[in-house]
């Protein structure tokens, strides 16, 4: 809409024009804005490093080239009094033909550097800005982004490229967004950069620890970071290559069969089951704690504080959940009690055919029973091996 004074795309265009001239900043060719749409024509680039990596480690020579060029790109951005705020593998792109050229893209979240009086507290924001897996600890604390945070995010990015993942990558894919944020923040607090550095690449961990030591308004020592990269390259005996191979062969993958695929479904439509909402599993994710000795156990989700009722229910549909690969069970809950004429959200269950009621076969054994009516049916997911109590079947 033209009612907006500045759009995200226009903001990005202004940032790119301000930063133009650096080898790692993509060129802008045109920008336009009409009543119902806008466009930004930019330099055509290749794949991003998230696609290249695909959750497997990249060779050390590749990651060191990324580190060297991105340090120079961030130095240019910070000296132009801006913070990128979203450093991650997906925002680092290859040149279409020059394998050694890398570009830093996506400036929609870029912000101006704010200078504060050191006698006051660091400026806070109402919400964290960036990608959960790669934001700095200070961003988790809702402190406004500064150059130090870009460096810390770059350190996480380089470790992710070198290792294939980060200690908290798993936690970004399970549970609610709030629980993911808590688990990732606590993991980042538990690990120093040195703890995470792969063998032979100490400079990436050093980058994280150095960034965490900086004050809010302190510019990083870019020459120091570059010297640590060169020292790592020298110790590993890796010369600066003329070309870089980004066609990384995929590692042989193991054939993993989901538990729910090994046998038939435990339930079938028409069965009557007892259902109870597991609050902790609902909020944290079904398998968030599996194999994770550092998982933070949230005491506020204890059963004593969240006492949910056990309800009988009729199974309507069963299947396999495409995202979690667990068994999916859709049910309609059953209640018992005398209905009034104003109860519009239920359907009575009767032992004999009655207009407006359900009549199971064989005959329903309980009187004054009814099914709830919901806009969205209740769906549970579970492993096939879980114990299920089935009192009867209609």
C-alpha positions as CSV (number, residue, x, y, z in Angstrom):
1,X,0.0,0.0,0.0
2,X,1.2,3.5,-0.8
3,X,-0.1,4.5,2.7
4,X,3.1,3.1,4.1
5,X,5.9,5.6,4.2
6,X,8.7,3.1,4.1
7,X,8.3,-0.6,3.2
8,X,10.7,-3.4,4.1
9,X,11.8,-3.7,0.5
10,X,12.4,0.1,0.3
11,X,14.4,-0.1,3.6
12,X,16.6,-2.9,2.1
13,X,17.1,-0.9,-1.0
14,X,18.3,2.2,1.0
15,X,20.7,0.0,3.0
16,X,22.2,-1.7,-0.1
17,X,22.7,1.7,-1.8
18,X,24.4,3.0,1.3
19,X,26.7,0.0,1.4
20,X,27.4,-0.2,-2.3
21,X,31.0,-0.6,-3.5
22,X,32.0,-3.5,-1.4
23,X,32.8,-6.8,-3.1
24,X,30.5,-8.8,-0.7
25,X,27.5,-6.5,-1.1
26,X,25.1,-7.3,-4.0
27,X,24.4,-4.5,-6.5
28,X,21.0,-2.8,-6.8
29,X,19.9,-2.1,-10.4
30,X,16.4,-0.7,-9.9
31,X,13.6,-0.1,-7.4
32,X,10.0,0.8,-8.1
33,X,6.8,1.1,-6.1
34,X,3.3,1.1,-7.6
35,X,-0.1,1.1,-5.9
36,X,-0.3,-2.6,-5.2
37,X,3.2,-3.9,-5.6
38,X,6.9,-3.0,-5.6
39,X,10.0,-4.5,-7.0
40,X,13.7,-4.5,-6.4
41,X,16.1,-5.6,-9.2
42,X,19.4,-6.9,-7.8
43,X,22.5,-8.7,-8.9
44,X,21.8,-12.4,-9.8
45,X,23.6,-14.7,-7.4
46,X,24.0,-18.4,-6.8
47,X,23.1,-20.9,-4.1
48,X,23.2,-19.9,-0.4
49,X,25.4,-21.8,2.0
50,X,22.5,-23.3,3.8
51,X,21.6,-25.1,0.6
52,X,25.2,-26.0,-0.1
53,X,25.7,-27.4,3.4
54,X,22.4,-29.3,3.8
55,X,23.3,-30.2,7.5
56,X,26.7,-31.8,6.7
57,X,30.1,-30.4,7.5
58,X,31.9,-28.3,4.9
59,X,35.7,-28.7,4.4
60,X,37.9,-26.5,6.5
61,X,39.3,-24.6,3.5
62,X,35.7,-23.6,2.5
63,X,34.7,-22.3,6.0
64,X,38.0,-20.3,6.3
65,X,37.2,-18.5,3.0
66,X,33.7,-17.7,4.3
67,X,35.2,-16.4,7.6
68,X,37.7,-14.2,5.9
69,X,35.2,-12.6,3.5
70,X,32.4,-12.2,6.0
71,X,34.7,-10.4,8.5
72,X,35.5,-7.9,5.8
73,X,31.9,-7.5,4.9
74,X,30.9,-6.9,8.5
75,X,33.7,-4.4,8.9
76,X,32.3,-2.4,6.0
77,X,28.8,-2.6,7.3
78,X,29.7,-1.5,10.8
79,X,31.9,1.4,9.6
80,X,28.8,2.6,7.8
81,X,27.1,2.7,11.2
82,X,24.8,-0.3,10.5
83,X,24.2,-3.7,12.1
84,X,23.0,-6.6,9.8
85,X,21.1,-8.4,12.6
86,X,20.5,-11.7,10.7
87,X,23.8,-13.4,9.9
88,X,23.3,-17.1,9.0
89,X,24.2,-19.6,6.3
90,X,21.1,-18.9,4.3
91,X,22.1,-15.2,3.9
92,X,25.5,-15.9,2.5
93,X,25.4,-16.6,-1.3
94,X,27.8,-17.8,-3.9
95,X,28.8,-15.9,-7.0
96,X,27.3,-17.7,-10.1
97,X,30.7,-18.2,-11.7
98,X,33.5,-17.2,-9.3
99,X,33.8,-19.9,-6.7
100,X,35.8,-17.7,-4.3
101,X,33.3,-14.8,-4.2
102,X,30.7,-14.7,-1.5
103,X,27.9,-12.2,-0.9
104,X,26.0,-11.2,2.3
105,X,22.4,-10.6,1.5
106,X,19.0,-9.8,3.2
107,X,19.2,-6.4,4.9
108,X,15.5,-6.2,5.8
109,X,16.4,-6.3,9.5
110,X,19.5,-4.0,9.3
111,X,19.5,-1.3,12.0
112,X,21.6,1.8,12.7
113,X,24.2,1.6,15.4
114,X,23.0,3.3,18.6
115,X,25.5,5.1,20.8
116,X,24.7,5.2,24.5
117,X,26.1,6.7,27.6
118,X,28.1,3.9,29.3
119,X,26.8,5.1,32.7
120,X,23.3,3.9,31.8
121,X,22.0,0.4,31.1
122,X,22.3,-1.1,27.7
123,X,19.3,-0.2,25.5
124,X,16.6,-2.9,25.4
125,X,14.1,-3.9,22.7
126,X,10.6,-5.4,23.1
127,X,11.5,-8.5,21.1
128,X,14.6,-10.4,19.7
129,X,15.5,-9.7,16.1
130,X,17.1,-12.4,13.9
131,X,17.1,-16.1,13.4
132,X,16.8,-18.1,16.7
133,X,19.6,-20.6,15.9
134,X,22.2,-17.9,15.2
135,X,21.3,-14.8,17.3
136,X,23.7,-13.7,20.1
137,X,23.1,-14.2,23.8
138,X,22.6,-10.4,24.2
139,X,19.8,-10.5,21.6
140,X,18.2,-13.3,23.6
141,X,18.3,-10.9,26.5
142,X,16.4,-8.3,24.4
143,X,19.4,-6.0,24.3
144,X,19.5,-3.9,21.1
145,X,21.7,-5.4,18.4
146,X,25.3,-4.0,18.1
147,X,28.3,-4.9,16.0
148,X,29.4,-7.5,18.6
149,X,26.2,-9.4,17.9
150,X,26.9,-9.7,14.2
151,X,30.3,-11.2,15.1
152,X,28.8,-13.7,17.5
153,X,26.2,-14.7,14.9
154,X,29.0,-15.1,12.3
155,X,30.8,-17.4,14.8
156,X,27.7,-19.6,15.2
157,X,27.3,-19.6,11.4
158,X,30.9,-20.7,10.8
159,X,30.6,-23.4,13.5
160,X,27.4,-24.7,11.9
161,X,29.1,-24.9,8.5
162,X,32.2,-26.6,9.9
163,X,30.2,-29.0,12.2
164,X,27.1,-29.6,10.2
165,X,24.9,-28.3,13.1
166,X,25.0,-26.5,16.5
167,X,24.4,-28.0,19.9
168,X,20.9,-26.4,19.9
169,X,19.9,-27.1,16.3
170,X,17.7,-29.9,17.4
171,X,15.8,-27.7,19.8
172,X,14.8,-25.3,17.0
173,X,12.6,-28.0,15.5
174,X,10.5,-29.2,18.4
175,X,8.0,-27.7,20.8
176,X,6.4,-24.2,20.8
177,X,8.3,-21.1,19.7
178,X,8.5,-19.9,23.3
179,X,9.9,-23.2,24.5
180,X,12.4,-23.3,21.6
181,X,13.7,-19.9,22.5
182,X,14.2,-20.9,26.2
183,X,16.0,-24.2,25.3
184,X,18.3,-22.5,22.7
185,X,19.2,-19.6,25.0
186,X,20.1,-22.0,27.9
187,X,22.2,-24.1,25.6
188,X,24.1,-21.0,24.4
189,X,24.8,-20.0,28.0
190,X,26.1,-23.5,28.7
191,X,28.6,-23.6,25.8
192,X,31.6,-21.4,25.3
193,X,33.0,-20.9,21.8
194,X,36.0,-23.0,22.8
195,X,33.6,-25.9,23.8
196,X,32.1,-26.0,20.3
197,X,35.1,-25.5,18.1
198,X,35.9,-28.5,15.9
199,X,39.4,-29.9,15.8
200,X,41.8,-27.7,13.8
201,X,39.5,-24.7,13.7
202,X,39.9,-22.8,17.0
203,X,39.4,-19.4,15.4
204,X,35.6,-19.9,15.2
205,X,35.2,-20.5,18.9
206,X,37.6,-17.7,19.6
207,X,35.4,-15.4,17.5
208,X,32.4,-16.2,19.7
209,X,34.2,-15.8,23.0
210,X,35.7,-12.5,21.8
211,X,32.3,-11.2,20.7
212,X,30.8,-12.0,24.0
213,X,33.5,-10.1,25.8
214,X,32.8,-6.8,24.0
215,X,30.9,-3.9,25.4
216,X,27.7,-2.6,23.7
217,X,29.3,0.3,21.9
218,X,32.7,-1.3,21.3
219,X,33.7,-2.0,17.7
220,X,35.3,-5.4,17.1
221,X,39.0,-5.6,16.3
222,X,38.6,-6.9,12.7
223,X,42.4,-7.3,12.2
224,X,42.6,-9.5,15.3
225,X,39.8,-11.7,13.9
226,X,41.5,-11.9,10.5
227,X,44.9,-12.8,12.1
228,X,43.3,-15.6,14.0
229,X,41.8,-17.0,10.8
230,X,45.2,-16.8,9.0
231,X,46.9,-18.4,12.0
232,X,44.4,-21.3,11.9
233,X,44.9,-21.7,8.1
234,X,48.7,-21.8,8.6
235,X,48.6,-24.3,11.4
236,X,46.3,-26.6,9.3
237,X,48.6,-26.2,6.3
238,X,45.8,-24.8,4.2
239,X,47.0,-22.4,1.5
240,X,44.7,-19.8,0.1
241,X,43.2,-21.8,-2.9
242,X,42.7,-20.4,-6.4
243,X,39.3,-21.9,-6.5
244,X,36.8,-23.4,-4.1
245,X,34.8,-26.6,-4.7
246,X,31.3,-26.2,-3.3
247,X,30.0,-29.5,-4.8
248,X,30.3,-31.3,-1.5
249,X,29.3,-35.0,-1.8
250,X,26.5,-36.1,0.4
251,X,27.5,-38.5,3.2
252,X,26.0,-41.9,2.9
253,X,22.7,-41.8,4.8
254,X,21.5,-44.6,7.1
255,X,18.2,-46.1,6.3
256,X,16.1,-45.0,9.2
257,X,12.6,-46.3,9.5
258,X,10.2,-44.3,11.6
259,X,8.8,-46.4,14.5
260,X,5.3,-45.8,13.3
261,X,6.1,-47.3,9.9
262,X,7.2,-50.7,11.2
263,X,3.8,-52.0,12.0
264,X,0.1,-51.4,11.7
265,X,-1.7,-48.6,13.5
266,X,-2.6,-49.3,17.1
267,X,-6.1,-47.9,16.8
268,X,-8.9,-47.8,14.2
269,X,-11.9,-45.6,13.7
270,X,-14.9,-46.4,15.9
271,X,-12.8,-47.4,19.0
272,X,-13.5,-45.6,22.3
273,X,-10.4,-44.4,24.1
274,X,-9.5,-42.4,27.2
275,X,-7.7,-39.1,26.3
276,X,-5.7,-36.7,28.5
277,X,-3.7,-33.7,27.3
278,X,-0.1,-33.9,28.3
279,X,0.8,-30.3,28.8
280,X,4.6,-30.7,28.9
281,X,4.7,-32.7,25.7
282,X,2.3,-30.4,24.0
283,X,4.4,-27.3,24.7
284,X,7.9,-28.8,24.5
285,X,7.4,-31.1,21.6
286,X,7.0,-34.9,21.5
287,X,10.7,-35.9,21.3
288,X,12.4,-32.6,22.4
289,X,14.0,-34.4,25.4
290,X,15.1,-37.5,23.6
291,X,18.8,-38.1,23.8
292,X,19.5,-34.6,25.2
293,X,21.2,-34.7,28.6
294,X,21.3,-30.9,28.7
295,X,17.6,-30.4,28.1
296,X,16.2,-27.8,30.6
297,X,13.3,-29.2,32.5
298,X,10.8,-26.4,33.0
299,X,9.3,-26.7,36.5
300,X,6.3,-24.6,35.6
301,X,5.0,-27.5,33.4
302,X,4.8,-30.1,36.2
303,X,1.7,-32.2,36.4
304,X,0.8,-30.7,39.8
305,X,0.4,-27.3,38.2
306,X,-1.4,-28.5,35.1
307,X,-4.0,-31.1,36.1
308,X,-5.9,-32.0,32.9
309,X,-9.0,-34.2,32.9
310,X,-9.2,-37.7,31.4
311,X,-12.0,-37.9,28.8
312,X,-13.5,-40.8,26.9
313,X,-13.5,-40.2,23.2
314,X,-14.5,-41.8,19.9
315,X,-11.7,-42.3,17.3
316,X,-12.7,-40.8,14.0
317,X,-9.5,-41.0,11.9
318,X,-6.0,-42.6,12.2
319,X,-3.0,-42.0,10.1
320,X,0.7,-40.9,10.1
321,X,1.6,-37.3,10.8
322,X,3.7,-36.1,7.9
323,X,5.9,-33.7,10.0
324,X,6.7,-35.8,13.0
325,X,6.2,-39.3,11.4
326,X,4.2,-40.3,14.5
327,X,0.8,-41.9,14.6
328,X,-2.0,-39.3,14.3
329,X,-5.3,-39.9,16.0
330,X,-8.3,-37.6,15.5
331,X,-11.0,-38.0,18.2
332,X,-14.3,-36.5,19.4
333,X,-14.6,-36.3,23.2
334,X,-17.6,-37.8,25.0
335,X,-19.2,-36.2,28.1
336,X,-21.9,-37.3,30.5
337,X,-24.7,-35.3,32.2
338,X,-28.2,-34.1,31.7
339,X,-28.4,-31.7,28.8
340,X,-30.5,-28.5,28.8
341,X,-32.3,-26.9,25.9
342,X,-29.6,-24.3,25.6
343,X,-26.7,-26.8,25.1
344,X,-26.0,-26.1,21.4
345,X,-22.4,-27.4,21.3
346,X,-23.1,-31.1,21.9
347,X,-24.9,-34.0,20.2
348,X,-26.6,-36.6,22.5
349,X,-25.7,-40.2,22.3
350,X,-28.7,-42.5,22.6
351,X,-29.2,-46.3,22.9
352,X,-32.3,-46.0,20.6
353,X,-32.7,-44.0,17.4
354,X,-33.7,-40.4,18.1
355,X,-33.7,-37.4,15.9
356,X,-30.6,-35.3,16.3
357,X,-28.7,-37.9,18.3
358,X,-26.0,-40.6,17.6
359,X,-27.0,-44.2,18.0
360,X,-23.9,-46.5,18.3
361,X,-24.1,-50.2,17.5
362,X,-24.0,-52.2,19.7
363,X,-26.1,-50.2,22.1
364,X,-24.4,-47.5,24.1
365,X,-24.2,-48.7,27.8
366,X,-24.3,-45.2,29.5
367,X,-27.2,-42.8,29.9
368,X,-27.1,-39.0,29.5
369,X,-24.0,-39.1,27.3
370,X,-23.1,-36.7,24.5
371,X,-20.3,-35.7,22.0
372,X,-18.8,-32.3,22.0
373,X,-18.9,-30.2,18.9
374,X,-15.7,-28.3,18.1
375,X,-14.7,-26.1,15.0
376,X,-11.5,-28.2,15.0
377,X,-11.4,-31.8,16.0
378,X,-8.9,-32.8,18.7
379,X,-5.8,-34.6,17.3
380,X,-3.2,-36.5,19.3
381,X,0.2,-37.9,18.1
382,X,1.9,-40.9,19.8
383,X,4.4,-43.7,19.3
384,X,2.8,-47.1,18.4
385,X,4.4,-48.7,21.4
386,X,2.5,-46.6,24.0
387,X,0.0,-48.4,26.2
388,X,-3.6,-47.7,25.1
389,X,-6.6,-48.6,27.2
390,X,-9.6,-49.4,25.0
391,X,-12.8,-50.1,27.1
392,X,-15.1,-50.8,24.2
393,X,-15.6,-50.5,20.5
394,X,-18.6,-49.2,18.6
